[in-house]
Amino acid sequence: MSQGYQIKDQSAAHYVTLQIVQWVDIFSRKIYRDIVIDSLKYCQKEKDLEIYAFVIMSNHIHLLVRSGNENLSGTLRDF
């Protein structure tokens, strides 16, 4: 089980930051940014993820999201 942050209110909107291990600049390549965008679109369609805003930086991603099915932890895990 995770020792880090845990989402207590699964139905609320959350600001989430996802970082690459050792801050490697992987998203400087368009192909990898496109994979992230396709995955977000999939989660919107199939997992009821509501995306209010997102930013893809060179080595991390910022999301402002909410889960319509009240399972944000599961949706982020699947993402």
N, C-alpha and C positions, 0 to 999 in steps of 0.2 A: 504494500500500500504506500502511496505517496506520502512523503514527509513534508512536502511543500504546501503551497496554497491549495485550499479546497473551496469549491463553490457551495455555499450554504443555501442560497436561494436560487434554485434551478430555473425559476421562471422569470427572474429579473434580467434587465440588460446589464452587461458587464463589459468593461474595458479589459482586453486580453492582449498580452504581448507574448509572441512565440519567437524564441531565438534559436539560431543555429549553433550547434556545439562548437565551441572555441571561436565563435563569431566569424566563421568563414564566409567570405563574400560570394555566396552561391547565387543570390538573386540578381547579380549583375548581368546574368545571361537570360535573354528573353525566354528561352525554352523552359526554364525553371519557374519563371514568373507565370507563364501560361499554365503550367501544371497546377500552381496554387490557385489561380483564378478558376480553372476548370473544376478543381476540388471544392471551392467555395460555391460555385454554381450547383454542383451535385448536392451538396449539403442543403442548399436552399430548396431545391426541388424535392429531394427524397427524405431529408431529415428535418424539414420544417425550421431551418435556421433563418432567422431574420437578421440581415446585415444592415446596419445603419451607416457604417463607414469602415473603410479599411485602407491601410497604407502598406505597401510592400517596399521595405528598405533593402539595402544590399545584403544584410545579414540578419534581418529580423522582420517580423510582421506585427502590425498593430491592428486590432479588430475592436469594433464596438458592435456587439452582437447580443442576441436574445434567442432562446429556444422556444418555439411555439408549442412544442410537446413537453415542455418542462423537464428536459433532460440535457442540459447544456454540457455537462461533463461527458456524457456518452457521445454527443455529437462532436465535441472537440477531439475526443479519443479517436473516433472514426475518421475525422478529417485528416 
